[in-house]
Amino acid sequence: IDIEGYEYILLDGMLKEMPDESLPPVIHFEKKVMHHQDKMHPLRNRTSRLDHTKELLSSRGYHLFDEAEDYLALRLDSNT
């Protein structure tokens, strides 16, 4: 997913609406623009876009792997 810093909005909506059995096993998303957006246009609650996204993915059973400018999220066990 590469939507220029707005990945957190897409993933937030998707992960909050989809049932566990429909979640994709792999999500690959860009993080570098989220960092830039946080500097230029911080969120009202001062939470970083990336931290919000990582917490949400972890809460739905994803394991996160930092890949420099991107993140790889793997849902290894659908029963988590």
Number of C-alpha atoms within 10 A of each C-alpha: 14 13 13 13 19 16 19 21 13 12 19 14 10 12 18 11 11 11 10 14 9 10 16 14 14 13 16 15 19 20 24 16 19 22 15 13 16 16 11 9 11 15 12 7 6 9 11 18 21 20 12 14 19 18 12 17 20 15 12 17 19 23 16 17 12 10 12 9 10 16 19 15 21 18 19 12 10 14 9 11
